[in-house]
Each structure stands twice: as C-alpha cells, then as structure tokens.
C-alpha cells in the first residue's frame, strides 16, 4: 500500500440505496501498518433503522436520535482520512454507504485509493471462508460480543490487513462512541 491507510467499518439503517450510516469506526495505520489513531462515532440518521439492522448492531432509533447527524462530523471524518488509502472488509458496501453520506453533502470521498480486505483475503486464502468473523477466527481473533460494532469490526479488518502483510496482531484499542451519550446503549438494544 505504501502509505498510511484508514481501515473503516460502518453500521447502517439497512442495506438499501436510501439507507444511512448510523455508526463509523476507523483505525488509522501508518505506512508500516502500525496503529496510529481511532475514530468511533454514531449519528442520528433521520430515518428509522430496519429491524434487521438493529439486530446486527443493537442501536435503537431512540439511542441514535440522541446523537448529531453525520453532517456535524463530516469535516472531522474527512480530516481523519486525510486523503490516505482506505480499506474495509466488503469495501463495496462500506464505500457505498459512507460515500453516500459525503455525496449528500456535496463533498468528495475523503480517501484516495481503496482496498477490500475481503477480496484480498479471498485472493490470499482461496477456498477459505472470507467473512469477517471467519477470517478473523483463522487469525485467532474474534469479536468480544455478539453484536457488530463499527470500531471493533474496523480493528478486525485492520488485523486481517496486517496478517496479509505478514505482521502479527496488535492489541485492539476499543472504546465507546465519542460523540454522544455513552450511557444507555445496553437499555437501547431491541428485543
């Protein structure tokens, strides 16, 4: 890759064209793929989450409504990417979702080139299961809980990227969402 890369993941209201990003997790790696910084934000999407999406990420509409809209953090996110390369596991989905948020604001994508760790994993490990959980398990890693969190998934994808470059895993520095109320997430998980 040759330079810094921001590995990111989004959680969304659903998977359709009109769906929105509700959470962004990102890990910036330096040119040697060593972790430099993290970003973990949640957003009020302005539309309701599909019940299936809530089952994946656990964030209710009421919880998300207590956060600012994406537009309030677009500049911060663009600054975090700062034109670096980007990477995500299943990049086409995350690029479409995060790119859609920037397009709604008439802003360009905040990254230069982009790489898909799912495609890279399939190329390096043909015949192996390539979903994030399965690829992480092949590296001896796993999510801490049953729900998908954007920052944790970004860290897992960053670990895959490191593995694909012959580097060992590094300790994941997980933290809560930094732009809204931290309390109440457990009470907001839908039944």
Biotite code that builds the C-alpha atoms (Angstrom):
import biotite.structure as struc

atoms = struc.array([
    struc.Atom([0.000, 0.000, 0.000], chain_id="A", res_id=1, res_name="UNK", atom_name="CA", element="C"),
    struc.Atom([2.932, 2.265, 0.514], chain_id="A", res_id=2, res_name="UNK", atom_name="CA", element="C"),
    struc.Atom([1.468, 4.843, 2.888], chain_id="A", res_id=3, res_name="UNK", atom_name="CA", element="C"),
    struc.Atom([-0.942, 5.334, 5.758], chain_id="A", res_id=4, res_name="UNK", atom_name="CA", element="C"),
    struc.Atom([-4.263, 3.536, 5.445], chain_id="A", res_id=5, res_name="UNK", atom_name="CA", element="C"),
    struc.Atom([-7.547, 4.061, 7.263], chain_id="A", res_id=6, res_name="UNK", atom_name="CA", element="C"),
    struc.Atom([-9.414, 0.809, 7.855], chain_id="A", res_id=7, res_name="UNK", atom_name="CA", element="C"),
    struc.Atom([-13.084, 1.541, 8.463], chain_id="A", res_id=8, res_name="UNK", atom_name="CA", element="C"),
    struc.Atom([-16.460, -0.056, 9.026], chain_id="A", res_id=9, res_name="UNK", atom_name="CA", element="C"),
    struc.Atom([-19.985, 1.306, 9.012], chain_id="A", res_id=10, res_name="UNK", atom_name="CA", element="C"),
    struc.Atom([-23.168, 0.249, 10.718], chain_id="A", res_id=11, res_name="UNK", atom_name="CA", element="C"),
    struc.Atom([-26.286, 1.362, 8.890], chain_id="A", res_id=12, res_name="UNK", atom_name="CA", element="C"),
    struc.Atom([-30.069, 1.661, 8.966], chain_id="A", res_id=13, res_name="UNK", atom_name="CA", element="C"),
    struc.Atom([-30.224, -1.149, 6.397], chain_id="A", res_id=14, res_name="UNK", atom_name="CA", element="C"),
    struc.Atom([-28.671, -2.236, 3.120], chain_id="A", res_id=15, res_name="UNK", atom_name="CA", element="C"),
    struc.Atom([-30.814, -0.364, 0.591], chain_id="A", res_id=16, res_name="UNK", atom_name="CA", element="C"),
    struc.Atom([-29.949, 2.602, -1.585], chain_id="A", res_id=17, res_name="UNK", atom_name="CA", element="C"),
    struc.Atom([-31.746, 5.070, 0.709], chain_id="A", res_id=18, res_name="UNK", atom_name="CA", element="C"),
    struc.Atom([-30.271, 3.742, 3.937], chain_id="A", res_id=19, res_name="UNK", atom_name="CA", element="C"),
    struc.Atom([-27.929, 5.795, 6.093], chain_id="A", res_id=20, res_name="UNK", atom_name="CA", element="C"),
    struc.Atom([-24.818, 5.340, 8.219], chain_id="A", res_id=21, res_name="UNK", atom_name="CA", element="C"),
    struc.Atom([-25.551, 5.192, 11.955], chain_id="A", res_id=22, res_name="UNK", atom_name="CA", element="C"),
    struc.Atom([-22.027, 4.435, 13.171], chain_id="A", res_id=23, res_name="UNK", atom_name="CA", element="C"),
    struc.Atom([-18.487, 4.731, 11.839], chain_id="A", res_id=24, res_name="UNK", atom_name="CA", element="C"),
    struc.Atom([-15.437, 3.025, 13.268], chain_id="A", res_id=25, res_name="UNK", atom_name="CA", element="C"),
    struc.Atom([-11.996, 3.692, 11.814], chain_id="A", res_id=26, res_name="UNK", atom_name="CA", element="C"),
    struc.Atom([-8.416, 2.728, 12.616], chain_id="A", res_id=27, res_name="UNK", atom_name="CA", element="C"),
    struc.Atom([-5.613, 4.713, 11.004], chain_id="A", res_id=28, res_name="UNK", atom_name="CA", element="C"),
    struc.Atom([-2.465, 2.665, 10.359], chain_id="A", res_id=29, res_name="UNK", atom_name="CA", element="C"),
    struc.Atom([0.863, 4.231, 9.442], chain_id="A", res_id=30, res_name="UNK", atom_name="CA", element="C"),
    struc.Atom([2.910, 3.156, 6.407], chain_id="A", res_id=31, res_name="UNK", atom_name="CA", element="C"),
    struc.Atom([4.263, 0.174, 8.400], chain_id="A", res_id=32, res_name="UNK", atom_name="CA", element="C"),
    struc.Atom([0.645, -0.808, 9.264], chain_id="A", res_id=33, res_name="UNK", atom_name="CA", element="C"),
    struc.Atom([1.136, 0.121, 12.920], chain_id="A", res_id=34, res_name="UNK", atom_name="CA", element="C"),
    struc.Atom([-1.929, 1.662, 14.617], chain_id="A", res_id=35, res_name="UNK", atom_name="CA", element="C"),
    struc.Atom([-1.882, 5.444, 14.995], chain_id="A", res_id=36, res_name="UNK", atom_name="CA", element="C"),
    struc.Atom([-5.393, 6.554, 15.929], chain_id="A", res_id=37, res_name="UNK", atom_name="CA", element="C"),
    struc.Atom([-9.035, 5.507, 16.122], chain_id="A", res_id=38, res_name="UNK", atom_name="CA", element="C"),
    struc.Atom([-12.372, 7.163, 15.463], chain_id="A", res_id=39, res_name="UNK", atom_name="CA", element="C"),
    struc.Atom([-15.742, 5.887, 16.716], chain_id="A", res_id=40, res_name="UNK", atom_name="CA", element="C"),
    struc.Atom([-18.861, 7.973, 16.052], chain_id="A", res_id=41, res_name="UNK", atom_name="CA", element="C"),
    struc.Atom([-22.629, 7.461, 15.957], chain_id="A", res_id=42, res_name="UNK", atom_name="CA", element="C"),
    struc.Atom([-25.158, 9.521, 14.037], chain_id="A", res_id=43, res_name="UNK", atom_name="CA", element="C"),
    struc.Atom([-28.851, 10.344, 14.054], chain_id="A", res_id=44, res_name="UNK", atom_name="CA", element="C"),
    struc.Atom([-29.741, 9.093, 10.563], chain_id="A", res_id=45, res_name="UNK", atom_name="CA", element="C"),
    struc.Atom([-33.038, 10.950, 10.190], chain_id="A", res_id=46, res_name="UNK", atom_name="CA", element="C"),
    struc.Atom([-34.805, 7.717, 9.209], chain_id="A", res_id=47, res_name="UNK", atom_name="CA", element="C"),
    struc.Atom([-35.800, 4.609, 11.099], chain_id="A", res_id=48, res_name="UNK", atom_name="CA", element="C"),
    struc.Atom([-33.492, 1.600, 11.267], chain_id="A", res_id=49, res_name="UNK", atom_name="CA", element="C"),
    struc.Atom([-34.665, -1.619, 9.674], chain_id="A", res_id=50, res_name="UNK", atom_name="CA", element="C"),
    struc.Atom([-35.336, -4.219, 12.372], chain_id="A", res_id=51, res_name="UNK", atom_name="CA", element="C"),
    struc.Atom([-32.707, -6.496, 10.817], chain_id="A", res_id=52, res_name="UNK", atom_name="CA", element="C"),
    struc.Atom([-30.065, -3.774, 11.096], chain_id="A", res_id=53, res_name="UNK", atom_name="CA", element="C"),
    struc.Atom([-30.927, -3.225, 14.758], chain_id="A", res_id=54, res_name="UNK", atom_name="CA", element="C"),
    struc.Atom([-30.447, -6.963, 15.344], chain_id="A", res_id=55, res_name="UNK", atom_name="CA", element="C"),
    struc.Atom([-26.937, -6.653, 13.867], chain_id="A", res_id=56, res_name="UNK", atom_name="CA", element="C"),
    struc.Atom([-25.675, -3.517, 15.649], chain_id="A", res_id=57, res_name="UNK", atom_name="CA", element="C"),
    struc.Atom([-28.053, -3.174, 18.610], chain_id="A", res_id=58, res_name="UNK", atom_name="CA", element="C"),
    struc.Atom([-28.585, 0.588, 18.324], chain_id="A", res_id=59, res_name="UNK", atom_name="CA", element="C"),
    struc.Atom([-32.224, 1.616, 18.554], chain_id="A", res_id=60, res_name="UNK", atom_name="CA", element="C"),
    struc.Atom([-33.798, 4.616, 16.868], chain_id="A", res_id=61, res_name="UNK", atom_name="CA", element="C"),
    struc.Atom([-34.172, 6.271, 20.296], chain_id="A", res_id=62, res_name="UNK", atom_name="CA", element="C"),
    struc.Atom([-30.469, 5.824, 21.064], chain_id="A", res_id=63, res_name="UNK", atom_name="CA", element="C"),
    struc.Atom([-29.390, 7.165, 17.671], chain_id="A", res_id=64, res_name="UNK", atom_name="CA", element="C"),
    struc.Atom([-31.701, 10.175, 17.959], chain_id="A", res_id=65, res_name="UNK", atom_name="CA", element="C"),
    struc.Atom([-29.547, 11.388, 20.871], chain_id="A", res_id=66, res_name="UNK", atom_name="CA", element="C"),
    struc.Atom([-26.552, 11.786, 18.535], chain_id="A", res_id=67, res_name="UNK", atom_name="CA", element="C"),
    struc.Atom([-25.738, 14.507, 15.992], chain_id="A", res_id=68, res_name="UNK", atom_name="CA", element="C"),
    struc.Atom([-26.340, 13.963, 12.275], chain_id="A", res_id=69, res_name="UNK", atom_name="CA", element="C"),
    struc.Atom([-23.492, 12.850, 10.023], chain_id="A", res_id=70, res_name="UNK", atom_name="CA", element="C"),
    struc.Atom([-23.085, 16.389, 8.666], chain_id="A", res_id=71, res_name="UNK", atom_name="CA", element="C"),
    struc.Atom([-21.947, 17.583, 12.111], chain_id="A", res_id=72, res_name="UNK", atom_name="CA", element="C"),
    struc.Atom([-18.872, 15.323, 11.863], chain_id="A", res_id=73, res_name="UNK", atom_name="CA", element="C"),
    struc.Atom([-18.148, 15.274, 8.117], chain_id="A", res_id=74, res_name="UNK", atom_name="CA", element="C"),
    struc.Atom([-15.172, 17.616, 8.479], chain_id="A", res_id=75, res_name="UNK", atom_name="CA", element="C"),
    struc.Atom([-13.724, 15.563, 11.360], chain_id="A", res_id=76, res_name="UNK", atom_name="CA", element="C"),
    struc.Atom([-14.117, 12.347, 9.355], chain_id="A", res_id=77, res_name="UNK", atom_name="CA", element="C"),
    struc.Atom([-12.551, 13.862, 6.239], chain_id="A", res_id=78, res_name="UNK", atom_name="CA", element="C"),
    struc.Atom([-9.646, 15.061, 8.388], chain_id="A", res_id=79, res_name="UNK", atom_name="CA", element="C"),
    struc.Atom([-9.201, 11.610, 9.898], chain_id="A", res_id=80, res_name="UNK", atom_name="CA", element="C"),
    struc.Atom([-8.948, 10.008, 6.435], chain_id="A", res_id=81, res_name="UNK", atom_name="CA", element="C"),
    struc.Atom([-6.906, 12.968, 5.144], chain_id="A", res_id=82, res_name="UNK", atom_name="CA", element="C"),
    struc.Atom([-6.653, 11.529, 1.651], chain_id="A", res_id=83, res_name="UNK", atom_name="CA", element="C"),
    struc.Atom([-4.941, 8.328, 2.859], chain_id="A", res_id=84, res_name="UNK", atom_name="CA", element="C"),
    struc.Atom([-5.732, 4.997, 1.282], chain_id="A", res_id=85, res_name="UNK", atom_name="CA", element="C"),
    struc.Atom([-8.845, 3.349, 2.726], chain_id="A", res_id=86, res_name="UNK", atom_name="CA", element="C"),
    struc.Atom([-9.645, -0.283, 3.419], chain_id="A", res_id=87, res_name="UNK", atom_name="CA", element="C"),
    struc.Atom([-12.743, -2.132, 4.579], chain_id="A", res_id=88, res_name="UNK", atom_name="CA", element="C"),
    struc.Atom([-13.976, -5.701, 4.715], chain_id="A", res_id=89, res_name="UNK", atom_name="CA", element="C"),
    struc.Atom([-16.597, -5.781, 1.945], chain_id="A", res_id=90, res_name="UNK", atom_name="CA", element="C"),
    struc.Atom([-15.441, -2.401, 0.672], chain_id="A", res_id=91, res_name="UNK", atom_name="CA", element="C"),
    struc.Atom([-18.182, -2.010, -1.969], chain_id="A", res_id=92, res_name="UNK", atom_name="CA", element="C"),
    struc.Atom([-20.843, -1.847, 0.770], chain_id="A", res_id=93, res_name="UNK", atom_name="CA", element="C"),
    struc.Atom([-18.959, 0.455, 3.149], chain_id="A", res_id=94, res_name="UNK", atom_name="CA", element="C"),
    struc.Atom([-17.777, 2.712, 0.307], chain_id="A", res_id=95, res_name="UNK", atom_name="CA", element="C"),
    struc.Atom([-21.355, 2.998, -0.989], chain_id="A", res_id=96, res_name="UNK", atom_name="CA", element="C"),
    struc.Atom([-22.753, 3.802, 2.454], chain_id="A", res_id=97, res_name="UNK", atom_name="CA", element="C"),
    struc.Atom([-20.067, 6.240, 3.650], chain_id="A", res_id=98, res_name="UNK", atom_name="CA", element="C"),
    struc.Atom([-19.683, 7.673, 0.166], chain_id="A", res_id=99, res_name="UNK", atom_name="CA", element="C"),
    struc.Atom([-23.430, 8.282, 0.099], chain_id="A", res_id=100, res_name="UNK", atom_name="CA", element="C"),
    struc.Atom([-23.166, 10.389, 3.234], chain_id="A", res_id=101, res_name="UNK", atom_name="CA", element="C"),
    struc.Atom([-20.454, 12.547, 1.676], chain_id="A", res_id=102, res_name="UNK", atom_name="CA", element="C"),
    struc.Atom([-22.379, 12.785, -1.608], chain_id="A", res_id=103, res_name="UNK", atom_name="CA", element="C"),
    struc.Atom([-25.461, 14.087, 0.264], chain_id="A", res_id=104, res_name="UNK", atom_name="CA", element="C"),
    struc.Atom([-23.235, 16.924, 1.478], chain_id="A", res_id=105, res_name="UNK", atom_name="CA", element="C"),
    struc.Atom([-21.740, 17.517, -2.000], chain_id="A", res_id=106, res_name="UNK", atom_name="CA", element="C"),
    struc.Atom([-18.326, 16.505, -0.668], chain_id="A", res_id=107, res_name="UNK", atom_name="CA", element="C"),
    struc.Atom([-15.784, 14.211, -2.337], chain_id="A", res_id=108, res_name="UNK", atom_name="CA", element="C"),
    struc.Atom([-14.693, 10.937, -0.787], chain_id="A", res_id=109, res_name="UNK", atom_name="CA", element="C"),
    struc.Atom([-12.024, 11.667, 1.835], chain_id="A", res_id=110, res_name="UNK", atom_name="CA", element="C"),
    struc.Atom([-9.673, 8.914, 0.680], chain_id="A", res_id=111, res_name="UNK", atom_name="CA", element="C"),
    struc.Atom([-7.529, 8.241, -2.365], chain_id="A", res_id=112, res_name="UNK", atom_name="CA", element="C"),
    struc.Atom([-7.216, 4.585, -3.313], chain_id="A", res_id=113, res_name="UNK", atom_name="CA", element="C"),
    struc.Atom([-9.274, 1.906, -1.588], chain_id="A", res_id=114, res_name="UNK", atom_name="CA", element="C"),
    struc.Atom([-8.733, -1.782, -0.821], chain_id="A", res_id=115, res_name="UNK", atom_name="CA", element="C"),
    struc.Atom([-11.126, -4.558, 0.135], chain_id="A", res_id=116, res_name="UNK", atom_name="CA", element="C"),
    struc.Atom([-9.769, -6.898, 2.818], chain_id="A", res_id=117, res_name="UNK", atom_name="CA", element="C"),
    struc.Atom([-12.473, -9.428, 1.861], chain_id="A", res_id=118, res_name="UNK", atom_name="CA", element="C"),
    struc.Atom([-11.161, -9.586, -1.730], chain_id="A", res_id=119, res_name="UNK", atom_name="CA", element="C"),
    struc.Atom([-7.532, -9.603, -0.538], chain_id="A", res_id=120, res_name="UNK", atom_name="CA", element="C"),
    struc.Atom([-8.287, -12.455, 1.893], chain_id="A", res_id=121, res_name="UNK", atom_name="CA", element="C"),
    struc.Atom([-10.023, -14.498, -0.830], chain_id="A", res_id=122, res_name="UNK", atom_name="CA", element="C"),
    struc.Atom([-7.057, -13.998, -3.146], chain_id="A", res_id=123, res_name="UNK", atom_name="CA", element="C"),
    struc.Atom([-4.516, -14.971, -0.463], chain_id="A", res_id=124, res_name="UNK", atom_name="CA", element="C"),
    struc.Atom([-6.533, -17.822, 1.030], chain_id="A", res_id=125, res_name="UNK", atom_name="CA", element="C"),
    struc.Atom([-8.583, -19.408, -1.769], chain_id="A", res_id=126, res_name="UNK", atom_name="CA", element="C"),
    struc.Atom([-11.212, -21.822, -0.576], chain_id="A", res_id=127, res_name="UNK", atom_name="CA", element="C"),
    struc.Atom([-11.270, -20.468, 2.974], chain_id="A", res_id=128, res_name="UNK", atom_name="CA", element="C"),
    struc.Atom([-14.332, -18.706, 4.354], chain_id="A", res_id=129, res_name="UNK", atom_name="CA", element="C"),
    struc.Atom([-13.791, -14.987, 3.966], chain_id="A", res_id=130, res_name="UNK", atom_name="CA", element="C"),
    struc.Atom([-16.487, -13.327, 6.076], chain_id="A", res_id=131, res_name="UNK", atom_name="CA", element="C"),
    struc.Atom([-15.022, -11.031, 8.709], chain_id="A", res_id=132, res_name="UNK", atom_name="CA", element="C"),
    struc.Atom([-15.793, -13.372, 11.628], chain_id="A", res_id=133, res_name="UNK", atom_name="CA", element="C"),
    struc.Atom([-14.412, -16.427, 9.820], chain_id="A", res_id=134, res_name="UNK", atom_name="CA", element="C"),
    struc.Atom([-11.268, -14.695, 8.531], chain_id="A", res_id=135, res_name="UNK", atom_name="CA", element="C"),
    struc.Atom([-10.625, -13.200, 11.974], chain_id="A", res_id=136, res_name="UNK", atom_name="CA", element="C"),
    struc.Atom([-11.055, -16.640, 13.551], chain_id="A", res_id=137, res_name="UNK", atom_name="CA", element="C"),
    struc.Atom([-8.429, -18.007, 11.151], chain_id="A", res_id=138, res_name="UNK", atom_name="CA", element="C"),
    struc.Atom([-6.086, -15.392, 12.671], chain_id="A", res_id=139, res_name="UNK", atom_name="CA", element="C"),
    struc.Atom([-7.055, -16.369, 16.220], chain_id="A", res_id=140, res_name="UNK", atom_name="CA", element="C"),
    struc.Atom([-9.265, -13.292, 16.702], chain_id="A", res_id=141, res_name="UNK", atom_name="CA", element="C"),
    struc.Atom([-12.943, -12.824, 17.487], chain_id="A", res_id=142, res_name="UNK", atom_name="CA", element="C"),
    struc.Atom([-15.499, -10.174, 18.377], chain_id="A", res_id=143, res_name="UNK", atom_name="CA", element="C"),
    struc.Atom([-15.907, -9.563, 22.085], chain_id="A", res_id=144, res_name="UNK", atom_name="CA", element="C"),
    struc.Atom([-19.704, -9.741, 21.845], chain_id="A", res_id=145, res_name="UNK", atom_name="CA", element="C"),
    struc.Atom([-22.458, -10.963, 19.569], chain_id="A", res_id=146, res_name="UNK", atom_name="CA", element="C"),
    struc.Atom([-23.268, -7.526, 18.149], chain_id="A", res_id=147, res_name="UNK", atom_name="CA", element="C"),
    struc.Atom([-21.362, -5.868, 15.312], chain_id="A", res_id=148, res_name="UNK", atom_name="CA", element="C"),
    struc.Atom([-19.670, -2.681, 16.434], chain_id="A", res_id=149, res_name="UNK", atom_name="CA", element="C"),
    struc.Atom([-18.133, -0.436, 13.798], chain_id="A", res_id=150, res_name="UNK", atom_name="CA", element="C"),
    struc.Atom([-14.882, 0.158, 15.688], chain_id="A", res_id=151, res_name="UNK", atom_name="CA", element="C"),
    struc.Atom([-14.378, -3.476, 16.622], chain_id="A", res_id=152, res_name="UNK", atom_name="CA", element="C"),
    struc.Atom([-15.053, -4.587, 13.036], chain_id="A", res_id=153, res_name="UNK", atom_name="CA", element="C"),
    struc.Atom([-12.622, -1.939, 11.754], chain_id="A", res_id=154, res_name="UNK", atom_name="CA", element="C"),
    struc.Atom([-9.984, -3.303, 14.149], chain_id="A", res_id=155, res_name="UNK", atom_name="CA", element="C"),
    struc.Atom([-10.634, -6.879, 12.981], chain_id="A", res_id=156, res_name="UNK", atom_name="CA", element="C"),
    struc.Atom([-10.256, -5.794, 9.350], chain_id="A", res_id=157, res_name="UNK", atom_name="CA", element="C"),
    struc.Atom([-7.042, -3.947, 10.284], chain_id="A", res_id=158, res_name="UNK", atom_name="CA", element="C"),
    struc.Atom([-5.757, -7.153, 11.880], chain_id="A", res_id=159, res_name="UNK", atom_name="CA", element="C"),
    struc.Atom([-6.548, -9.055, 8.661], chain_id="A", res_id=160, res_name="UNK", atom_name="CA", element="C"),
    struc.Atom([-4.653, -6.454, 6.658], chain_id="A", res_id=161, res_name="UNK", atom_name="CA", element="C"),
    struc.Atom([-1.676, -6.869, 8.971], chain_id="A", res_id=162, res_name="UNK", atom_name="CA", element="C"),
    struc.Atom([-1.866, -10.674, 8.683], chain_id="A", res_id=163, res_name="UNK", atom_name="CA", element="C"),
    struc.Atom([-1.987, -10.450, 4.894], chain_id="A", res_id=164, res_name="UNK", atom_name="CA", element="C"),
    struc.Atom([1.242, -8.424, 5.076], chain_id="A", res_id=165, res_name="UNK", atom_name="CA", element="C"),
    struc.Atom([2.947, -10.980, 7.343], chain_id="A", res_id=166, res_name="UNK", atom_name="CA", element="C"),
    struc.Atom([2.556, -8.918, 10.519], chain_id="A", res_id=167, res_name="UNK", atom_name="CA", element="C"),
    struc.Atom([1.321, -10.244, 13.880], chain_id="A", res_id=168, res_name="UNK", atom_name="CA", element="C"),
    struc.Atom([-1.874, -8.984, 15.513], chain_id="A", res_id=169, res_name="UNK", atom_name="CA", element="C"),
    struc.Atom([-1.647, -5.939, 17.755], chain_id="A", res_id=170, res_name="UNK", atom_name="CA", element="C"),
    struc.Atom([-3.765, -5.223, 20.839], chain_id="A", res_id=171, res_name="UNK", atom_name="CA", element="C"),
    struc.Atom([-7.081, -3.711, 19.792], chain_id="A", res_id=172, res_name="UNK", atom_name="CA", element="C"),
    struc.Atom([-7.846, -0.410, 21.497], chain_id="A", res_id=173, res_name="UNK", atom_name="CA", element="C"),
    struc.Atom([-11.620, -0.465, 21.720], chain_id="A", res_id=174, res_name="UNK", atom_name="CA", element="C"),
    struc.Atom([-13.552, 2.439, 23.178], chain_id="A", res_id=175, res_name="UNK", atom_name="CA", element="C"),
    struc.Atom([-17.089, 3.710, 23.180], chain_id="A", res_id=176, res_name="UNK", atom_name="CA", element="C"),
    struc.Atom([-18.707, 6.153, 20.836], chain_id="A", res_id=177, res_name="UNK", atom_name="CA", element="C"),
    struc.Atom([-17.115, 9.550, 21.414], chain_id="A", res_id=178, res_name="UNK", atom_name="CA", element="C"),
    struc.Atom([-19.722, 11.963, 20.073], chain_id="A", res_id=179, res_name="UNK", atom_name="CA", element="C"),
    struc.Atom([-22.803, 11.325, 22.145], chain_id="A", res_id=180, res_name="UNK", atom_name="CA", element="C"),
    struc.Atom([-24.228, 9.793, 25.277], chain_id="A", res_id=181, res_name="UNK", atom_name="CA", element="C"),
    struc.Atom([-22.275, 6.680, 26.272], chain_id="A", res_id=182, res_name="UNK", atom_name="CA", element="C"),
    struc.Atom([-24.882, 5.562, 28.754], chain_id="A", res_id=183, res_name="UNK", atom_name="CA", element="C"),
    struc.Atom([-27.994, 3.719, 27.753], chain_id="A", res_id=184, res_name="UNK", atom_name="CA", element="C"),
    struc.Atom([-26.718, 1.540, 24.913], chain_id="A", res_id=185, res_name="UNK", atom_name="CA", element="C"),
    struc.Atom([-27.482, -1.688, 26.749], chain_id="A", res_id=186, res_name="UNK", atom_name="CA", element="C"),
    struc.Atom([-31.016, -0.473, 27.501], chain_id="A", res_id=187, res_name="UNK", atom_name="CA", element="C"),
    struc.Atom([-31.494, 0.512, 23.859], chain_id="A", res_id=188, res_name="UNK", atom_name="CA", element="C"),
    struc.Atom([-30.866, -2.901, 22.373], chain_id="A", res_id=189, res_name="UNK", atom_name="CA", element="C"),
    struc.Atom([-34.031, -4.145, 20.751], chain_id="A", res_id=190, res_name="UNK", atom_name="CA", element="C"),
    struc.Atom([-35.589, -7.347, 21.949], chain_id="A", res_id=191, res_name="UNK", atom_name="CA", element="C"),
])
